[in-house]
């Protein structure tokens, strides 16, 4: 997906999250400004087990924050 399309999609989901309480956005890529080290990646598009542990903990945190 091109960044220009991704940015539009992220904006739409952010709008939905503001409008509806059951929409959440966890943008871990942050248009390349993420905090995942290369050691956490399997390749350009996929995390390895270290990256999976980190993102799973973050997803768990978001899910636990939902009331």
Secondary structure, DSSP 8 states (H G I E B T S, - for coil): --HHHHHHHHHHHHHHHHH-TT-----SSGGG-----GGGBSSSS-B-HHHHHHHHHHHHHHHHH--
